[in-house]
Amino acid sequence: MALSPRFPLLQRLAASLHQLGWRDSAWLAMARLLAMVPGGRCALYRYQFVAQAVAPGSLCRGRGQSIKVTPCLAEADLPPGPERRPGALRERYRQGAQCLVARDNAGMAGWIWLLRHGCQEDEVRARYALASNQSSWDLDVWVHPERRGGLVFARLWEEANAVLYAQGVRWSCSRISRFNRASLGAHARLGTHALGTATFMRCGRWQWMAASLPPYLHLSRRPDDIPCLAFDTSSLPHYPSLELTCRILKQ
């Protein structure tokens, strides 16, 4: 039976349960409650970690050539994009990140960030390390809202694959919000392998972490007390090409 429009809260709850399931819906409800604490002192983040195969080939099969993807080597050269925490982009470059920017006839269409040797998390106090030299890290895959549903996402990954494969990378690891089903679905269609999950809760200076991989639990108060999560892709199977990914994208 459809819910009456007079009960928008119940409608949102039903939609959340349908999209996220009861467990992540409960975490999302807690995150929204913590976000109501004055001053933004409390927050909750729940992450899914995945690995995606890196292989030569074309995701777009020659389409989308009007979408140009080029590296941006300095923060000062970045085109206007999504707002991020002050200093976050500068910190990415300090860590040695490479930003690939997608542009079309209308301007900035999206970006993806690549870090060759793991990264420091933007949102919480955490460090992601890579146990294999055939792995890299990607983060903040963003597509302009007006370009979503097109080929921008695929073109970004097409160019990222070429860059990483030339560097000897065979797996690209990333974290995705468990509350962002659209992003989880987009990555799943590219053929990802789950690496684990982690939940972070921050309140003032205190931060609590519970993860499905070592160190599993972590509680800290100092900015320099940072848990390190290590990801090993050496046992994952390699795809010989992007043909499987292409077939997945057509579904």
HUQUIRA-V260628 format. One record per backbone hydrogen bond with DSSP energy under -0.5 kcal/mol. NH is the residue of the N-H (numbers start at 1). CO is the residue of the C=O. If there is no record, write none. Layout:
BEGIN
nh | co
NH | CO
NH | CO
END
This chain:
BEGIN
nh | co
7 | 4
11 | 7
12 | 8
13 | 9
14 | 10
15 | 11
16 | 12
17 | 13
18 | 14
19 | 15
20 | 16
21 | 16
21 | 17
24 | 20
25 | 21
26 | 22
27 | 23
28 | 24
29 | 25
30 | 26
31 | 27
32 | 28
33 | 29
34 | 30
35 | 31
36 | 32
36 | 33
37 | 34
40 | 37
41 | 38
43 | 202
45 | 200
47 | 198
48 | 176
49 | 196
50 | 174
51 | 193
52 | 172
53 | 191
54 | 170
55 | 53
63 | 60
67 | 64
68 | 66
68 | 103
70 | 68
70 | 101
72 | 99
73 | 71
77 | 74
78 | 75
88 | 85
91 | 87
92 | 88
93 | 89
94 | 90
95 | 91
96 | 93
97 | 92
98 | 114
99 | 72
100 | 98
100 | 112
101 | 70
101 | 99
102 | 110
103 | 68
104 | 107
107 | 104
109 | 102
110 | 102
111 | 142
112 | 100
113 | 139
114 | 98
115 | 137
117 | 118
118 | 115
119 | 128
121 | 126
126 | 124
127 | 227
128 | 119
129 | 127
129 | 229
131 | 231
132 | 231
135 | 132
136 | 171
137 | 115
138 | 173
139 | 113
142 | 111
142 | 140
144 | 109
147 | 144
148 | 144
148 | 145
150 | 147
152 | 147
155 | 151
156 | 152
157 | 153
158 | 154
159 | 155
160 | 156
161 | 157
162 | 158
163 | 159
164 | 160
165 | 161
166 | 162
167 | 163
167 | 164
168 | 165
169 | 164
170 | 134
171 | 134
172 | 52
173 | 136
173 | 171
174 | 50
176 | 48
178 | 46
180 | 177
181 | 179
184 | 180
185 | 181
186 | 182
187 | 183
188 | 184
189 | 185
190 | 186
190 | 187
191 | 188
193 | 51
195 | 49
196 | 49
198 | 47
199 | 210
200 | 45
201 | 208
202 | 43
203 | 206
204 | 41
206 | 203
207 | 220
208 | 201
209 | 218
210 | 199
211 | 216
212 | 197
216 | 213
217 | 215
218 | 209
220 | 207
225 | 222
226 | 224
227 | 125
229 | 127
229 | 227
230 | 228
231 | 129
233 | 231
236 | 233
242 | 56
246 | 242
247 | 243
248 | 244
249 | 245
250 | 246
251 | 247
251 | 248
END
